[in-house]
């Protein structure tokens, strides 16, 4: 502890009638240093020499009241447990003091097509997962505005994205694990729009560690001109909270703020989904989009894919993050040139970053947009008898370590632990009560299985062994 802080801490301690043992005194002094630093970083607090005291109208008391009012706490001006608990939470590194939901002067981009570039990658995640998280975070905002975001791999971009630890040449150093996890700048020149992520955090694509998608979506709100929100349910609330992938992250407060700056989206989601694929405008147009909200929609196959869900239909596919309204739509051949249209089944093995795709008596293994060498291979190489010539649907149950292959009214299972295929199939209805008939597609999401049969979708709980909801095929789209 620096000696120049001692008079301040002594006065503060005396004002609070601090009569406690040495260990408690040290903890209290640590708390006081913590709140002082927090107020300096996020509420513009400046210590005026050593002259002030802890009184009702003192600068530090006023700043604590300002902080408590912002977060909806009881406004006491005292360093109570609720205030300390909040100070210790992970949060955005940008200050909270502002009179507007947008930055002072309301800076915004004067164009609707913005570019971004990822300067470096965190070793915590596969680069493809970082790309997907950043793309989906931008999609959150493009889904409710006329904005389009294009990824650049070199040169300048409107929004430069980087991972860095401690000091990183922008005069706002990070503070190590916890505390400030990221910060971003309002639209403008030089640093304007740029987003920086603290490399000392444990970045993840799940609820463990710090979810990159969720933090990026918040920071890009700043990059577009939004300030912090006082609403604890808003994405622009400054304190990090565990991300629920089943809930669209934008609150009405966020939508109101961003549409105040840029207006609503041009698309009408009743008859189409806005495509957010990152392409140069000079490239060829996307294929004609089918009516995803029509009553006759069916899918050939559905699988998870690096945190997203991929829906196959004829020679096209959609890619969609569960928490983002919009979806990418493209030709299968544009992603995997050697893969034929009209696939029969697909499933992902996340821990191997592999997706298996089936058509007829053959299958391919892909990793991202790369097809692994040595494919296609025949079905029997997976352990099937040679009289099995086609798979209707397949899913990998990551909890059980088993893969289920569905053919007509039966299914085979492959056990990863024993590395063996059960030779004798079982009836689908015996193991999955309520699931009857030929299955078009199936995938797993948050421990539940989703079966697609014609124009209907069945949500199945493997633990309860029953169908929990009957859904429309297009329930994953904003219809």
C-alpha positions as CSV (number, residue, x, y, z in Angstrom):
1,X,0.0,0.0,0.0
2,X,1.4,3.4,-0.9
3,X,2.2,5.7,2.0
4,X,0.5,8.7,0.3
5,X,-2.8,7.0,0.8
6,X,-2.5,6.6,4.5
7,X,-3.9,10.0,5.6
8,X,-6.9,9.5,3.4
9,X,-7.5,6.0,4.8
10,X,-6.9,7.2,8.4
11,X,-9.5,10.0,8.0
12,X,-11.9,7.6,6.3
13,X,-11.5,5.0,9.1
14,X,-11.9,7.6,11.8
15,X,-15.0,9.0,10.3
16,X,-16.5,5.5,10.1
17,X,-15.6,4.8,13.8
18,X,-13.3,2.0,12.8
19,X,-12.5,0.1,16.0
20,X,-11.5,-3.4,14.9
21,X,-8.6,-5.8,15.0
22,X,-5.6,-5.4,12.7
23,X,-6.8,-8.1,10.2
24,X,-10.2,-6.4,10.0
25,X,-8.6,-3.0,9.6
26,X,-6.5,-4.2,6.7
27,X,-9.5,-5.7,5.0
28,X,-11.4,-2.4,5.5
29,X,-8.5,-0.4,4.1
30,X,-8.5,-2.8,1.1
31,X,-12.2,-2.1,0.6
32,X,-11.7,1.6,0.8
33,X,-8.9,1.4,-1.8
34,X,-11.2,-0.7,-4.0
35,X,-14.1,1.8,-3.9
36,X,-11.7,4.7,-4.4
37,X,-10.2,3.1,-7.5
38,X,-13.7,2.1,-8.8
39,X,-15.0,5.6,-8.4
40,X,-11.9,7.0,-10.1
41,X,-12.3,4.6,-13.1
42,X,-16.0,4.7,-13.6
43,X,-17.4,7.9,-12.0
44,X,-14.8,10.6,-12.6
45,X,-13.8,10.8,-8.9
46,X,-10.7,12.8,-8.2
47,X,-9.1,13.0,-4.8
48,X,-8.5,16.6,-3.9
49,X,-5.2,16.2,-2.0
50,X,-5.7,14.9,1.5
51,X,-8.1,17.6,2.6
52,X,-11.5,16.0,2.3
53,X,-13.3,13.9,4.9
54,X,-16.0,11.3,4.9
55,X,-19.1,13.5,5.5
56,X,-22.5,13.8,3.9
57,X,-21.4,16.3,1.3
58,X,-17.8,15.1,0.8
59,X,-16.7,14.3,-2.8
60,X,-16.4,10.6,-2.2
61,X,-19.7,10.3,-0.5
62,X,-21.4,12.1,-3.4
63,X,-19.7,9.8,-5.9
64,X,-20.9,6.7,-3.9
65,X,-24.4,8.1,-4.0
66,X,-24.1,8.7,-7.7
67,X,-23.0,5.1,-8.2
68,X,-25.7,3.7,-5.9
69,X,-28.4,5.7,-7.8
70,X,-27.1,4.4,-11.2
71,X,-27.3,0.8,-10.1
72,X,-30.6,1.1,-8.3
73,X,-29.1,0.5,-4.8
74,X,-30.3,2.3,-1.7
75,X,-28.7,5.7,-1.9
76,X,-26.9,6.0,1.4
77,X,-23.4,7.3,0.5
78,X,-22.0,4.6,2.7
79,X,-19.7,1.7,1.8
80,X,-22.3,-1.0,2.6
81,X,-22.1,-4.7,1.7
82,X,-24.4,-4.3,-1.4
83,X,-22.2,-1.6,-2.8
84,X,-19.0,-3.6,-2.2
85,X,-20.5,-6.7,-3.8
86,X,-21.2,-4.7,-6.9
87,X,-17.7,-3.2,-7.0
88,X,-16.2,-6.7,-7.0
89,X,-18.2,-7.9,-10.1
90,X,-16.8,-8.2,-13.6
91,X,-17.9,-5.3,-15.8
92,X,-17.3,-3.2,-18.9
93,X,-14.3,-0.9,-18.6
94,X,-16.1,2.2,-19.8
95,X,-17.3,4.8,-17.2
96,X,-20.9,5.0,-16.1
97,X,-21.1,8.8,-15.7
98,X,-23.2,10.3,-18.5
99,X,-26.4,12.2,-18.8
100,X,-27.6,10.2,-21.9
101,X,-28.2,6.7,-23.0
102,X,-26.0,7.8,-25.9
103,X,-22.6,9.5,-25.6
104,X,-22.5,13.2,-25.1
105,X,-23.0,14.9,-28.4
106,X,-24.6,11.7,-29.7
107,X,-21.8,10.6,-32.0
108,X,-22.8,8.0,-34.6
109,X,-21.6,6.6,-37.9
110,X,-22.7,8.6,-40.9
111,X,-23.0,5.4,-43.0
112,X,-24.9,2.1,-42.8
113,X,-22.2,-0.3,-44.0
114,X,-19.4,-0.6,-41.5
115,X,-16.2,-2.6,-41.7
116,X,-14.5,-4.4,-38.8
117,X,-11.1,-6.2,-38.5
118,X,-9.9,-8.7,-35.8
119,X,-6.3,-7.8,-35.3
120,X,-5.4,-10.8,-33.1
121,X,-7.0,-13.8,-31.4
122,X,-7.2,-15.0,-27.9
123,X,-5.6,-18.4,-27.3
124,X,-8.6,-19.4,-25.1
125,X,-10.7,-20.1,-28.2
126,X,-10.3,-21.5,-31.7
127,X,-10.0,-18.6,-34.2
128,X,-13.2,-19.8,-35.9
129,X,-15.1,-19.5,-32.6
130,X,-13.8,-16.0,-32.2
131,X,-14.9,-15.1,-35.7
132,X,-18.4,-16.6,-35.0
133,X,-18.8,-14.8,-31.7
134,X,-17.8,-11.4,-33.2
135,X,-20.0,-11.9,-36.3
136,X,-23.0,-12.9,-34.1
137,X,-22.4,-10.0,-31.8
138,X,-22.7,-7.6,-34.7
139,X,-25.7,-9.5,-35.9
140,X,-27.5,-8.6,-32.7
141,X,-27.4,-4.9,-33.7
142,X,-27.9,-5.4,-37.5
143,X,-31.1,-7.3,-36.7
144,X,-32.8,-4.2,-35.4
145,X,-31.2,-1.5,-37.5
146,X,-30.3,-0.8,-41.1
147,X,-26.6,-1.4,-40.3
148,X,-24.5,-4.0,-42.2
149,X,-21.1,-5.2,-41.0
150,X,-18.4,-6.5,-43.3
151,X,-15.3,-8.3,-42.1
152,X,-11.9,-7.1,-43.3
153,X,-8.8,-9.3,-43.1
154,X,-6.3,-6.6,-43.7
155,X,-5.9,-2.8,-43.9
156,X,-8.0,-0.2,-42.0
157,X,-11.5,-0.8,-40.8
158,X,-14.1,1.3,-39.0
159,X,-14.0,-1.0,-35.9
160,X,-10.7,-2.5,-35.0
161,X,-10.9,-5.4,-32.5
162,X,-8.0,-6.7,-30.4
163,X,-7.1,-8.7,-27.3
164,X,-4.5,-7.2,-24.9
165,X,-3.4,-7.4,-21.3
166,X,-2.7,-4.6,-18.9
167,X,-1.4,-1.4,-20.7
168,X,-2.1,-1.5,-24.5
169,X,-1.3,2.0,-25.8
170,X,-4.7,3.6,-25.3
171,X,-4.3,5.2,-21.8
172,X,-6.9,2.8,-20.3
173,X,-4.9,-0.2,-19.1
174,X,-6.7,-3.4,-18.1
175,X,-6.5,-4.7,-14.5
176,X,-5.8,-8.4,-14.8
177,X,-8.4,-11.2,-14.2
178,X,-11.8,-9.9,-13.1
179,X,-12.7,-6.3,-12.9
180,X,-12.8,-4.6,-16.3
181,X,-13.2,-7.3,-19.0
182,X,-13.3,-5.0,-22.1
183,X,-13.9,-1.5,-23.4
184,X,-14.9,0.2,-26.6
185,X,-14.9,3.7,-28.0
186,X,-17.7,5.8,-29.4
187,X,-17.8,6.4,-33.2
188,X,-15.1,8.7,-34.5
189,X,-11.6,8.9,-35.9
190,X,-8.5,7.0,-34.7
191,X,-9.6,4.9,-31.7
192,X,-13.3,5.7,-32.5
193,X,-15.4,2.5,-32.6
194,X,-12.5,0.2,-31.6
195,X,-13.1,-2.6,-29.1
196,X,-10.4,-4.0,-26.8
197,X,-10.8,-7.3,-24.8
198,X,-8.8,-8.1,-21.7
199,X,-6.6,-11.1,-22.5
200,X,-6.3,-12.0,-18.8
201,X,-10.0,-13.1,-18.8
202,X,-10.9,-16.7,-19.5
203,X,-12.8,-16.2,-22.8
204,X,-15.3,-18.9,-23.7
205,X,-18.3,-19.7,-26.0
206,X,-20.3,-21.1,-23.0
207,X,-21.5,-19.8,-19.7
208,X,-18.2,-20.8,-18.1
209,X,-15.5,-18.1,-17.9
210,X,-16.4,-14.9,-19.7
211,X,-18.6,-15.4,-22.8
212,X,-17.1,-13.5,-25.7
213,X,-20.3,-13.2,-27.7
214,X,-22.1,-11.5,-24.9
215,X,-19.3,-9.1,-23.9
216,X,-18.6,-8.3,-27.6
217,X,-22.3,-7.5,-28.2
218,X,-22.2,-5.1,-25.3
219,X,-19.0,-3.4,-26.4
220,X,-20.2,-3.0,-30.0
221,X,-23.1,-1.1,-28.5
222,X,-20.5,1.5,-27.4
223,X,-18.8,1.2,-30.8
224,X,-22.1,2.3,-32.4
225,X,-22.7,5.2,-30.0
226,X,-24.7,3.8,-27.0
227,X,-23.7,4.6,-23.4
228,X,-24.4,2.4,-20.4
229,X,-28.0,1.7,-19.4
230,X,-29.3,1.8,-15.8
231,X,-31.7,-1.1,-16.6
232,X,-30.3,-4.3,-15.1
233,X,-32.0,-6.3,-17.9
234,X,-30.4,-4.4,-20.7
235,X,-27.4,-5.6,-22.7
236,X,-25.9,-2.1,-22.1
237,X,-26.0,-2.5,-18.3
238,X,-22.3,-2.3,-17.3
239,X,-22.0,-5.3,-15.1
240,X,-21.3,-8.7,-16.7
241,X,-23.8,-11.5,-16.0
242,X,-24.0,-15.1,-17.1
243,X,-25.3,-15.3,-20.7
244,X,-28.5,-17.2,-21.4
245,X,-28.2,-18.5,-24.9
246,X,-31.9,-19.1,-25.2
247,X,-32.8,-15.4,-24.7
248,X,-32.3,-12.7,-27.3
249,X,-29.8,-10.4,-25.5
250,X,-31.3,-7.0,-26.5
251,X,-33.8,-5.4,-24.1
252,X,-36.3,-2.9,-25.3
253,X,-34.1,-0.2,-23.7
254,X,-31.2,-1.3,-26.0
255,X,-33.4,-1.4,-29.1
256,X,-34.9,2.1,-28.3
257,X,-31.4,3.6,-27.9
258,X,-29.9,2.1,-31.1
259,X,-32.9,2.9,-33.2
260,X,-32.9,6.4,-31.9
261,X,-29.4,6.7,-33.5
262,X,-29.9,4.7,-36.7
263,X,-33.6,3.9,-37.2
264,X,-35.3,0.5,-37.4
265,X,-34.3,-2.4,-39.6
266,X,-35.4,-2.2,-43.3
267,X,-36.3,-5.9,-43.3
268,X,-39.7,-7.2,-42.5
269,X,-39.2,-10.4,-40.5
270,X,-42.7,-11.7,-41.3
271,X,-41.7,-13.0,-44.7
272,X,-37.9,-13.2,-44.6
273,X,-34.8,-13.3,-42.4
274,X,-32.2,-10.6,-42.9
275,X,-29.0,-12.2,-44.1
276,X,-25.9,-11.1,-42.1
277,X,-23.3,-13.0,-44.0
278,X,-20.1,-11.0,-44.2
279,X,-19.4,-10.4,-47.8
280,X,-18.1,-7.6,-50.0
281,X,-20.9,-5.8,-51.7
282,X,-19.2,-6.5,-55.0
283,X,-19.6,-10.2,-54.7
284,X,-22.5,-12.0,-56.3
285,X,-25.9,-11.9,-54.6
286,X,-27.1,-14.5,-52.2
287,X,-29.6,-17.2,-53.5
288,X,-33.3,-16.4,-53.4
289,X,-34.4,-16.9,-49.8
290,X,-37.3,-19.4,-49.3
291,X,-40.2,-18.4,-47.1
292,X,-38.9,-19.5,-43.7
293,X,-42.2,-18.5,-42.1
294,X,-44.4,-20.4,-44.5
295,X,-46.6,-23.3,-43.2
296,X,-44.9,-26.0,-45.4
297,X,-41.3,-25.6,-44.4
298,X,-39.4,-28.8,-43.8
299,X,-35.7,-29.5,-43.4
300,X,-33.4,-32.2,-44.8
301,X,-31.0,-32.1,-41.8
302,X,-30.2,-30.0,-38.8
303,X,-27.1,-29.9,-36.7
304,X,-25.2,-27.8,-34.2
305,X,-22.2,-26.1,-35.7
306,X,-19.6,-24.3,-33.5
307,X,-22.2,-22.8,-31.2
308,X,-24.7,-22.1,-34.0
309,X,-27.4,-24.3,-35.5
310,X,-27.2,-25.3,-39.2
311,X,-30.4,-26.0,-41.1
312,X,-30.1,-27.8,-44.5
313,X,-32.7,-27.6,-47.3
314,X,-32.1,-28.8,-50.8
315,X,-29.0,-27.0,-52.0
316,X,-29.1,-24.3,-49.4
317,X,-28.5,-23.9,-45.6
318,X,-29.1,-21.5,-42.8
319,X,-26.7,-20.8,-40.0
320,X,-28.2,-19.3,-36.9
321,X,-27.0,-18.5,-33.3
322,X,-29.7,-19.4,-30.8
323,X,-29.6,-15.9,-29.3
324,X,-29.5,-13.9,-32.5
325,X,-32.7,-13.2,-34.5
326,X,-31.0,-13.1,-37.9
327,X,-29.6,-16.0,-39.9
328,X,-27.0,-16.5,-42.6
329,X,-28.4,-18.1,-45.8
330,X,-26.3,-19.5,-48.6
331,X,-25.6,-22.3,-51.1
332,X,-24.1,-25.5,-49.6
333,X,-21.6,-25.4,-52.5
334,X,-20.4,-21.9,-51.5
335,X,-19.3,-23.3,-48.2
336,X,-18.3,-26.9,-49.1
337,X,-17.8,-27.0,-52.9
338,X,-17.5,-30.8,-53.0
339,X,-20.6,-31.5,-50.9
340,X,-23.7,-32.5,-52.9
341,X,-27.1,-30.8,-52.4
342,X,-30.0,-32.5,-50.6
343,X,-28.1,-34.0,-47.7
344,X,-29.8,-36.7,-45.6
345,X,-28.4,-36.1,-42.1
346,X,-25.7,-34.3,-40.1
347,X,-24.3,-34.1,-36.6
348,X,-21.5,-32.4,-34.8
349,X,-18.9,-33.8,-32.4
350,X,-17.9,-30.5,-30.6
351,X,-14.9,-31.8,-28.7
352,X,-13.3,-32.9,-32.0
353,X,-14.6,-29.8,-33.9
354,X,-15.9,-32.2,-36.5
355,X,-19.3,-32.4,-38.3
356,X,-20.4,-35.5,-40.2
357,X,-22.7,-35.0,-43.2
358,X,-24.5,-37.8,-44.9
359,X,-26.0,-38.4,-48.3
360,X,-27.0,-41.8,-49.6
361,X,-24.5,-44.5,-48.6
362,X,-21.6,-42.0,-48.1
363,X,-20.6,-39.4,-45.5
364,X,-18.1,-36.6,-45.3
365,X,-16.3,-35.0,-42.3
366,X,-15.8,-31.3,-42.2
367,X,-14.0,-28.9,-39.8
368,X,-15.4,-25.4,-40.3
369,X,-15.5,-24.7,-44.1
370,X,-12.7,-27.3,-44.6
371,X,-13.5,-30.8,-45.8
372,X,-11.1,-33.3,-44.2
373,X,-9.1,-35.5,-46.7
374,X,-10.1,-39.1,-47.3
375,X,-13.8,-38.5,-47.7
376,X,-16.4,-39.4,-48.7
377,X,-16.4,-42.8,-47.1
378,X,-19.1,-45.5,-47.1
379,X,-21.6,-46.0,-44.3
380,X,-20.3,-49.5,-43.4
381,X,-17.0,-47.9,-42.2
382,X,-18.9,-46.6,-39.2
383,X,-19.9,-50.1,-38.3
384,X,-23.2,-50.6,-40.2
385,X,-24.1,-53.7,-42.0
386,X,-23.9,-53.2,-45.8
387,X,-27.7,-53.4,-46.1
388,X,-27.9,-50.0,-44.5
389,X,-27.7,-47.7,-47.5
390,X,-29.1,-44.4,-46.2
391,X,-29.5,-42.5,-42.9
392,X,-32.6,-40.4,-42.3
393,X,-31.3,-38.4,-39.3
394,X,-28.5,-38.5,-36.8
395,X,-27.5,-36.8,-33.5
396,X,-24.5,-37.0,-31.1
397,X,-25.6,-36.9,-27.5
398,X,-22.6,-35.3,-25.7
399,X,-24.0,-36.2,-22.3
400,X,-24.2,-39.9,-23.0
401,X,-21.2,-40.0,-25.4
402,X,-23.5,-41.8,-27.9
403,X,-24.5,-41.2,-31.5
404,X,-27.9,-42.2,-32.7
405,X,-28.6,-43.0,-36.3
406,X,-32.3,-43.1,-37.4
407,X,-33.5,-45.1,-40.3
408,X,-37.3,-45.4,-40.9
409,X,-38.8,-46.4,-37.6
410,X,-35.6,-47.8,-36.0
411,X,-32.3,-46.4,-34.8
412,X,-28.7,-47.6,-34.2
413,X,-26.5,-46.3,-31.5
414,X,-22.7,-45.9,-31.4
415,X,-21.0,-45.8,-28.0
416,X,-17.9,-43.6,-27.9
417,X,-16.6,-45.2,-24.7
418,X,-16.6,-48.8,-26.1
419,X,-16.1,-47.5,-29.7
420,X,-18.7,-49.9,-31.0
421,X,-21.9,-49.8,-33.0
422,X,-24.8,-51.8,-31.5
423,X,-25.5,-54.4,-34.2
424,X,-29.2,-54.7,-33.5
425,X,-31.4,-51.6,-34.0
426,X,-34.1,-50.6,-31.6
427,X,-37.6,-49.2,-32.3
428,X,-37.6,-45.4,-32.0
429,X,-40.9,-45.3,-30.1
430,X,-39.6,-47.7,-27.4
431,X,-36.7,-45.4,-26.4
432,X,-38.2,-42.0,-27.5
433,X,-41.9,-42.3,-26.4
434,X,-44.0,-39.9,-28.5
435,X,-41.6,-39.8,-31.5
436,X,-43.3,-41.8,-34.2
437,X,-42.7,-42.1,-38.0
438,X,-39.8,-41.3,-40.2
439,X,-37.5,-38.6,-38.8
440,X,-36.3,-35.8,-41.1
441,X,-33.8,-34.2,-38.8
442,X,-32.7,-34.1,-35.1
443,X,-30.2,-32.1,-33.0
444,X,-29.4,-31.5,-29.4
445,X,-29.6,-28.1,-27.7
446,X,-29.1,-27.5,-23.9
447,X,-29.6,-31.2,-23.1
448,X,-32.8,-31.5,-25.0
449,X,-33.4,-33.2,-28.3
450,X,-35.4,-31.6,-31.2
451,X,-36.9,-34.0,-33.7
452,X,-38.2,-32.7,-37.0
453,X,-41.0,-34.8,-38.6
454,X,-42.6,-33.2,-41.6
455,X,-44.0,-29.8,-40.6
456,X,-43.8,-30.4,-36.9
457,X,-41.0,-30.3,-34.4
458,X,-40.9,-32.3,-31.1
459,X,-38.9,-31.2,-28.1
460,X,-37.8,-34.3,-26.2
461,X,-36.3,-34.5,-22.7
462,X,-34.0,-37.5,-22.5
463,X,-34.1,-37.5,-18.7
464,X,-37.9,-37.5,-18.4
465,X,-38.2,-39.7,-21.4
466,X,-41.1,-37.7,-22.9
467,X,-42.0,-35.0,-25.4
468,X,-42.1,-31.7,-23.5
469,X,-43.3,-29.4,-26.3
470,X,-44.8,-29.6,-29.8
471,X,-43.4,-26.8,-32.0
472,X,-43.6,-25.5,-35.6
473,X,-40.7,-26.4,-37.8
474,X,-39.6,-22.8,-38.1
475,X,-39.7,-22.0,-34.3
476,X,-36.0,-21.1,-34.4
477,X,-36.7,-18.2,-36.8
478,X,-38.4,-14.9,-36.0
479,X,-41.8,-15.7,-37.5
